[in-house]
Amino acid sequence: MASTSKVDSSVDDEAEEEEFERFDDFTLASSWERFISEIEAICRQWLADGSKNLLEKGAIQLDSSKNLYKAKSELKYFMKSYCMEYYFEIKKSGEFTVWDCTLHDLQLCFGVKEFLVIAPQSASGVVLDAPEASKLLSAVAIALSNCSSLWPAFVPVHDPSRDAFIGIQNMGTIFTRRFEADRICSQVPVKLMHLEGLYELFVSKFAYSTLDFSMHVFKVRFTMKLTYKTLPYDDDDDTRGEDVENTEPTDFPGGESGNRTQWDDDCPWSEWYSAEDLVKGFGLVVIWSEKKVEGSFEMAEIENSSPHEAEKWILFPNIDSWKGNRIGFASQLLLLIDAFKMSFEAQFMEDFVSVENPGSDNLKSSMVIPSPTIIDRVLKDLFHEGVQLPDFAKGQHRSSRSIKGAPLESLFAQFCLHSLWFGNCNIREFVREIRWYWEESQPLPKMPVNGSIDLSTCLINQKLQMLAICIEKMRELNEEFQDCIGSNDPSPADIKEDGQAVDGSNNLRIPDENFDRNCDSQLTADGLRESGNAVQRYTMKPQDVASVDKKPSDFVRRGSVGKVGSMMLLKSYQSMHAPFTQDAPLMTEDMHEERLHAVEAFGNSFLRWSFKGILSNSNGKFVTCLAVYDMSAFKAANPDAVFEDFIRWHSPGDWLNDDGKENGPSGIPAVEDLKENWPPRGRLSQRMSEHGNLWRKIWNEAPAVQASEQKPLLDPNREGEKILHYLETLRPNDLLEQMVCTAFRASADTLNQTNFGALKQMAMKMDQLYITMSSVLKPLQANNLSGDSETIEDLRRLCVVFEHVEKLLTVAASLHRKFLQAPRISEAIFSDFYDFYLPKMGRGSGQEDVQMEFDMKLQLRNHERQLVSNMFMPPTANQSWRKVLSMGNLLNGHEPILREIIFSSSDHVNGGHYAPSTPRAYQQEIETYRMYICGTSNDLRVALSVTSCD
């Protein structure tokens, strides 16, 4: 029984539920009314939320406008689904700007601000059935009326390609606006291709059709916008250019590349590659402001007028901001990084460039392998371009020296740049050519032969500079040897002070002004330098050298340059003579390190080793201490000198006067003090007077040997062979480390020569590039990397940064050269492009970019119009045969690619045909008809809005 009662109760519940389900709500009796109610509920919610709340609920910003957003909602009617979108603005602008480039298409067509669009959720997105469209629009109009909303509503109709709409707007209790837009995609009537016919089309919408419009005056408002674009390259020219590019190359980077003229032929990178001009062209918008016209003839005059008569010119550039797979320094540097990583797998250069090496095969597969002929021409460009020394400061950025590479115009930097474009890191041919110059004693091209070794450069560049100096010294020795063979008679300058002839190789120069001790002083022909601390100017003839201070000690004086002012020797009261001394030895970075290790290992005995090598003809290991040689030369020039005399000449700071009087310039006492107080009351400094001072010990043991008889500190033959041995036995990873640093520096210095005017953002970006390169490349100087080091990935990221800077520089150079006479334009365009492109600089060229394309409009000034007009070159015969010049307002033979016109007419409600039923609040002028016309000679789009009184 219990179970039976439970069954009965469940049956009763189901009956009650069925009774409630069959309940009919007679307030919403039909699906049509429920559909209107649903639309009304959505609109009321949007009205209540307002723009701020709609943004929080997910309203979407339109790509074409920064101020226009849309909210959308889905609804159903019978079996069909619809999407209703509400377009609204965040900032409420007071006055409607007709030709605002950020306007939505419907805003421009019908002159509205906020609006609704309801469309079916189908593949076409339009309503194909006319009754359905009318019914759908009526439902929205009723819902908006119930909400007391004045939003216009639109429904897309017909074929999607026609951009057709119908719409309605309730403007209050009296007026209603109806909208209609359609498009003709082909076979536009000839009459509608001209302003006169378009004017009559607008007039026909409110005038009697039987009237002859050309004979009547209808005052209407008129405004027009014309868009022009520079012509692209002709197809024939493009085809011909492609044929040339596809042919086998006959030249190499660095040489002439045929007779074709590229846009960047005078840019610094054109020696290595031709960059694509990212500034594809320019568009020009010409606007005629709103004016009143009264007839067809006036429209014909406007059509025949020049664009220069328009009120506004607006320029917009077409810049390809994200071109992938672009060939430039960055792409080639990335290949060099791959080679650098593979170099750690090879112990010898032969293994790295061997055909059997798998890593080499992988490297070559991604690079262009030049033919032997091309390699010969590259070597010719490197070595046989001329003996004139290039300007090493050319293109050098102020931060360039912070990168341990080689100067741009130097031999090794040019080798690295050539290697970038041929993928050939084999240094064997390079060293073979260098050895030829060494064996033939020919000047090494692109390398300086004077000055000191630049230790801020890479070691290979230091070695090459040292080799160039060694070659020059060998040439000088050979010339002196030939001179000695050709002449057996001594010259007057070759006579010793005692009347005997000297060796012809000892051709010492006599100075004509004071001498000043300087370790970097210029070398004489035999590698000696004039030194001393004299301050008084004097002139000395060769015969005077043998006649000064004619005392017995003078006849053994050797290697003297002349008196050191009025300084006297302390013990013998003889004039102090400055000796010829050898210059400080030139050393590369590794030689400095070797010397430092020697000093640390041998301590004070290092000077003794140097002393032993003064007269030695053997290749002593530590013949590097200049002070020991100076002591010997000073003793030879001053036989009666004591240690204190040497210190007064060599290191004036270590001689202290007891009387407290200041010494003259360079530590030399004044002449009047010498006469009154002799010998001078002074003493050595503490460090020189300490017991067991090494300097005094060396002085006591140093022989009196003039500089010309001392063993040269630099043996050019020995050092040259050591340099060649270093180059021939260089490990692949050591070579590639220096090539990477040099290639980055040389590539950046090449780009730094680009003339881009006063574009501050570009200059700042170049500064940042050098700072970044210096930071990333610094670990390569430590010479302790491996193939899987994180530095390799840092180098790859540096290539991405380099690529972006290279693109920016291409745009900057292109804009600058196009607007040389109007720098304001190039600066304004590049500033906007820089801000647009900056967020992209964290991405590689192969990554997808979802950001909108660069879109910038710049209003031109009157004096800038002619310059821009000249950019629209008259079309050639091949370019103009396709053009049907059916429209007017030509600009240098170019017809507008788009013509947009707005006609409108207004009527005073008071006194018009609406007057009898018009309240006093509407006693004003209203826009009764508005027509937007857009198109060319091949298509025409017309949007009409009509205000009526219901």
Secondary structure, DSSP 8 states (H G I E B T S, - for coil): -HHHHHHHHHHHHHHHHHHHHT---GGG-SHHHHHHHHHHHHHHHHHHHHHHHHHHTT-EE-TT-SSEEEEEEEEEETTEEEEEEEEEESS--SS--TT-TT--HHHHHH--SSEEEEEESSSS-SB--HHHHHHHHHHHHHHHHHTT----EEEEES-GGGTEEEEEEE-SSSEEEEEEEEEE-S---GGGGSHHHHHHHHHTTTS-TTS-GGGS---EEEEEEEEEE-----HHHHHHHHHHHHS---S-TTS---S---TTTTSGGGGT-----SEEEEEEEEEEEEEEE-SHHHHHHHHTS-GGGSSEEEEEEEE-----S--SHHHHHHHHHHHHHHHTT-SSHHHHS-TT-HHHHHHHHTS----HHHHHHHHHHHHSS-SS---TTTT--TTGGGS-S--TTSHHHHHHHHHHHHT----HHHHHHHHHHHHTT---TT---SS---TTS-HHHHHHHHHHHHHHHHHHHHHHHHHHHH--S--GGGB-TTS-B--TT------SS-----TT----TTSEEE-----S-----GGGTTTSS-SGGGGG--SEEEEEEEEE-TTT--EEEEEEEE------HHHHHHHHHHHHHHTTHHHHHHHHTSS--S--TTTT-HHHHHHHHHHHH-TT--HHHHHHHH-GGGEEETT-----GGG---HHHHHHS-S--EEE-HHHHSTT-HHHHHHHH-----GGGS--S--HHHHHHHHHHHHHT--HHHHHHHHHHHHHHHHHHHHHT----S-HHHHHHHHHHHHHHHHHHGGGGG----TT-HHHHHHHHHHHHHHHHHHHHHHHHHHHHHTTT-HHHHHHHHHHHHHHHGGGGGS-TTS---S------EE--GGGHHHHHHHS----HHHHTT----SS--BTTB--SEEEEEEEEEEESTTSTTGGG--GGG-SEEEEEEEEEEE-SS-EEEEEEEEEE-
